[in-house]
Amino acid sequence: MRRLILPIFLALIVLVPASPAGARSSIRVGLADQSPTMFDSPYFKELRIKRTRYFVPSDVMQDASERAKARAFVLAARRNGVSTFLHISTTDLRDKRGPIVSTSRYRRDVARLVAYFRPLGVRDFGAWNEVNHKTQETWNRVGNAVSYFKSMYSAVKRRCATCNVVGLDMLDQAGSDRYIRSFYARLDRTWRARLKIVGIHNYSDVNRGRSTGTAKIINTVRRYNKRTKFWFTETGALASFQRSFPYSEARQAARMRNMFTFATRYRSRGVERIYSYNFFGIEDAAYGCGTGCRFDAGLVDPDGTPRPVFATFKSRAAAFSR
């Protein structure tokens, strides 16, 4: 009898699933940039990234040059086995200078946009980038942002029932909760249920070592729909950003850990994806540009040389899904 039991016991051990301790997080990690040359970089390939994000100006379907650039990016991503999340943004990133897009103009253009990019393999669409920031004309026009979401949702679902729509995309700044409340107040029960994905840009939290802004957005949204999922549609560690963050590669590498930590912290609250931005740094960032430095969150230098933050990103991303 003992000789019979032992083989059975050993066989059962073999059938027991491996310990989840080494399992990857269900949160998917993507990496974004506006340059399709990212896909040619051996360092990008080393990361085995399968998702990226590209933002287009709101008039992309009227601007042949911008449309060609977006097409080139999407096709380059596709050739490398990477899916693109396409996000609409302003045509003028200067503070409070973006021209207002009428709701009727947006509806016509977004129908053309989905019809053009869906056959190229795009399955993820964003109604409007960072709606509450002053670089976007939606910063004080919540009604427009709501209309844009409805138009994008209708255009996408008409062609692809299983495609994703980020209907609201928020920066983690003061007043984000007020904007969200105003947004949802304009939605009936049906449209609240349709707003299944909310985007979060949590640069402030990641780079200041806090998660209060991220938590505020998540908690406010979930008061209206507890099933909502969240994507960190644009996030990352800053090498430099004007006076607030003088150029520092050491600080950037240290802050990158927060991006992954906060995603894990709020996974049970619906966080599904991270899109780190961006891959390439800017020119001359390391040569004393001081308080005049433009935004720079690159994992590599402009010439493609990895920064210290690249190693941090690679190490932390290894525990996440693609």
C-alpha positions in Angstrom: 0.0 0.0 0.0 2.8 2.5 0.9 4.5 1.7 -2.4 1.2 2.6 -4.2 0.6 5.8 -2.3 4.0 7.4 -2.9 3.8 7.5 -6.7 0.3 9.0 -6.5 1.4 11.6 -4.0 4.4 12.6 -6.2 2.1 12.9 -9.3 -0.3 15.2 -7.4 2.7 17.5 -6.5 3.5 17.8 -10.2 -0.1 18.8 -11.0 -0.2 21.6 -8.4 0.2 25.0 -10.1 3.4 26.9 -9.5 3.5 29.4 -6.7 2.1 32.8 -7.7 5.0 34.5 -6.1 6.9 34.7 -9.4 3.8 35.6 -11.5 3.7 38.8 -13.4 1.3 41.6 -12.5 -1.8 41.8 -14.6 -1.1 45.5 -15.2 0.2 46.0 -18.7 3.2 48.3 -19.4 3.5 50.3 -22.6 6.0 52.9 -23.7 5.2 56.0 -25.8 7.0 58.5 -28.0 6.2 60.6 -31.0 9.0 59.2 -33.1 8.7 56.0 -35.0 12.5 55.5 -34.8 11.9 54.3 -31.3 10.9 50.9 -32.8 14.3 50.6 -34.4 16.2 51.0 -31.2 17.8 47.9 -29.8 17.1 49.2 -26.3 13.4 49.5 -27.1 13.4 45.9 -28.5 15.2 44.8 -25.3 12.2 45.9 -23.3 9.8 43.6 -25.3 7.1 46.3 -25.2 3.8 45.5 -27.0 1.9 48.7 -26.5 2.5 52.4 -27.3 0.6 55.7 -27.4 0.6 58.4 -30.0 -1.3 61.7 -29.8 -2.6 63.5 -32.9 -3.8 67.1 -33.3 -7.5 67.4 -33.4 -7.4 68.5 -37.1 -5.3 65.4 -38.1 -7.9 64.4 -40.7 -7.6 67.8 -42.3 -3.8 68.0 -42.2 -2.2 65.7 -44.6 1.3 66.1 -43.1 0.1 65.2 -39.6 -1.9 62.3 -40.9 1.1 60.9 -42.7 3.2 61.1 -39.6 0.6 59.3 -37.6 0.2 56.7 -40.2 4.0 56.1 -40.3 4.1 55.7 -36.6 1.1 53.3 -36.4 2.5 51.2 -39.3 6.0 51.1 -37.8 4.5 50.0 -34.5 2.5 47.3 -36.2 5.5 45.9 -38.1 7.2 45.5 -34.7 4.2 43.8 -33.1 3.2 46.8 -31.0 -0.4 48.1 -30.8 -1.0 51.9 -30.8 -3.3 53.8 -28.5 -4.3 56.9 -30.6 -5.2 60.0 -28.5 -6.6 63.3 -29.7 -5.0 66.5 -28.5 -4.9 70.2 -29.1 -3.3 71.8 -32.2 -1.6 74.5 -30.0 0.1 73.4 -26.8 0.7 77.0 -25.6 -1.3 77.8 -22.4 -4.9 78.7 -23.2 -4.2 79.2 -26.9 -5.7 76.1 -28.4 -8.6 76.8 -30.8 -12.0 75.5 -29.8 -13.2 72.6 -31.8 -17.0 72.7 -32.3 -18.8 69.6 -31.3 -20.2 69.2 -34.8 -16.7 69.6 -36.4 -15.3 67.0 -33.9 -18.1 64.6 -34.6 -17.4 64.7 -38.4 -13.6 64.5 -38.0 -13.6 61.7 -35.5 -15.8 59.6 -37.7 -13.2 60.0 -40.5 -10.3 59.3 -38.0 -11.7 56.0 -36.8 -12.5 55.0 -40.4 -9.0 55.7 -41.4 -7.0 54.3 -38.5 -9.1 51.3 -37.5 -8.1 49.3 -40.7 -4.5 50.0 -39.8 -4.9 48.0 -36.6 -5.7 50.7 -34.0 -8.0 49.3 -31.3 -7.6 51.9 -28.6 -8.8 55.5 -29.0 -8.8 58.5 -26.6 -11.5 61.2 -26.9 -9.2 64.1 -25.7 -5.9 64.3 -24.0 -5.5 65.7 -20.5 -8.8 67.7 -20.6 -8.3 69.6 -17.4 -4.9 71.2 -18.2 -4.6 74.8 -19.5 -2.7 73.7 -22.6 -6.0 72.0 -23.8 -9.0 74.1 -24.8 -11.2 71.8 -22.8 -9.7 73.0 -19.5 -12.7 75.3 -18.9 -15.2 73.7 -21.3 -16.4 70.5 -19.7 -19.4 70.4 -22.0 -17.2 70.1 -25.0 -15.2 67.3 -23.4 -18.4 65.4 -22.7 -19.6 65.8 -26.2 -16.2 64.6 -27.6 -16.4 61.5 -25.5 -19.8 60.7 -26.8 -18.8 61.3 -30.4 -15.6 59.2 -30.1 -17.5 56.3 -28.3 -20.2 56.2 -31.0 -17.6 56.4 -33.9 -15.5 53.6 -32.4 -18.3 51.2 -31.3 -20.0 51.6 -34.7 -16.9 49.9 -36.3 -15.5 47.8 -33.5 -17.6 46.6 -30.5 -14.6 45.3 -28.7 -12.3 48.3 -29.1 -11.5 50.5 -26.2 -12.3 54.2 -25.7 -10.7 56.4 -23.0 -13.5 58.9 -22.6 -12.0 61.1 -19.9 -8.3 61.8 -19.5 -7.1 63.7 -16.4 -3.9 65.4 -15.1 -3.3 64.9 -11.4 -3.5 68.6 -10.6 -5.5 70.7 -8.1 -9.2 70.8 -9.0 -9.3 67.5 -10.8 -12.1 66.3 -8.6 -14.2 69.3 -9.5 -13.7 68.7 -13.2 -14.7 65.1 -12.8 -17.9 65.9 -10.9 -18.9 68.4 -13.5 -18.2 65.9 -16.3 -20.3 63.1 -14.7 -23.1 65.5 -13.9 -23.6 65.9 -17.7 -23.9 62.1 -18.2 -27.0 60.1 -17.7 -26.9 56.5 -16.3 -26.3 55.0 -19.7 -23.3 57.1 -20.6 -21.8 56.7 -17.2 -21.8 53.0 -17.7 -20.3 53.5 -21.2 -17.4 55.4 -19.7 -15.4 52.3 -18.9 -11.9 53.7 -19.0 -10.5 56.9 -17.5 -7.0 58.0 -18.2 -4.7 59.5 -15.6 -1.5 61.6 -16.1 0.2 61.4 -12.7 3.5 63.1 -13.3 3.1 65.2 -10.2 2.6 62.2 -8.0 5.4 60.1 -9.6 7.9 62.9 -9.4 7.0 64.3 -6.0 6.8 60.9 -4.3 3.1 61.1 -3.4 0.0 59.4 -4.6 -2.7 61.9 -3.5 -3.6 63.2 -7.0 -3.9 59.7 -8.4 -6.1 58.6 -5.5 -8.3 61.7 -5.8 -9.0 60.9 -9.5 -9.7 57.2 -8.9 -11.9 57.8 -5.8 -13.9 60.6 -7.4 -14.6 58.5 -10.6 -15.6 55.4 -8.6 -18.3 57.3 -6.9 -20.1 57.3 -10.2 -19.1 53.9 -11.6 -17.3 51.4 -9.4 -16.5 49.2 -12.5 -14.4 51.9 -14.2 -10.9 50.9 -15.2 -7.9 53.2 -15.2 -5.0 53.6 -17.5 -2.0 55.7 -16.7 -2.2 57.1 -20.2 0.8 59.4 -19.8 3.3 59.1 -16.9 7.0 58.8 -16.2 10.0 60.2 -14.4 11.3 63.6 -15.3 14.9 64.3 -16.1 14.0 68.0 -16.3 11.0 70.3 -16.3 11.8 74.0 -16.0 12.3 75.4 -12.5 10.5 72.5 -10.7 12.8 69.8 -11.8 16.4 70.9 -12.8 18.1 68.3 -15.0 19.1 65.2 -12.9 19.4 61.7 -14.2 19.9 60.3 -10.7 16.6 61.8 -9.5 14.8 60.6 -12.6 16.0 57.0 -12.0 14.9 57.1 -8.4 11.4 58.5 -9.2 10.7 55.9 -11.9 10.1 53.4 -9.2 7.1 55.4 -8.0 5.3 54.8 -11.4 5.3 51.1 -10.9 4.6 51.3 -7.1 1.5 53.5 -7.6 0.1 51.3 -10.4 0.4 48.3 -8.1 -1.0 50.1 -5.1 -4.2 50.9 -7.1 -4.5 47.7 -9.1 -7.4 46.6 -6.9 -9.1 49.9 -7.6 -9.0 49.3 -11.4 -5.6 50.2 -12.7 -5.0 48.1 -15.9 -2.3 49.8 -17.9 0.7 52.1 -17.8 2.0 54.1 -20.7 5.4 55.6 -19.8 6.3 58.8 -21.7 8.7 59.1 -23.4 11.5 57.1 -24.9 13.9 59.7 -26.4 15.2 62.7 -24.3 15.6 66.1 -25.8 18.6 67.8 -27.3 21.1 69.6 -25.0 19.2 68.7 -21.8 22.5 67.8 -20.0 24.3 71.0 -20.9 23.1 73.5 -18.4 19.8 74.6 -19.9 18.7 75.3 -16.3 15.2 76.7 -15.7 14.6 76.9 -19.4 14.7 73.1 -19.9 11.7 71.8 -21.8 9.8 68.7 -20.7 12.2 65.7 -20.7 11.3 62.3 -19.4 13.3 60.2 -21.9 14.6 56.8 -21.0 17.5 57.3 -23.4 19.4 60.3 -24.7 18.5 61.9 -28.1 21.2 59.7 -29.7 19.7 56.6 -28.2 22.2 56.1 -25.4 20.5 54.6 -22.3 20.2 56.8 -19.2 20.3 55.3 -15.7 16.5 55.4 -15.7 16.4 52.8 -18.5 17.9 50.2 -16.2 15.3 51.0 -13.5 12.5 50.9 -16.0 13.6 47.5 -17.4 14.1 46.0 -13.9 10.7 47.1 -12.6 8.8 46.4 -15.9 10.0 42.7 -15.7 7.4 42.1 -13.1 4.5 43.4 -15.2 2.6 42.1 -18.2 3.0 43.4 -21.8 
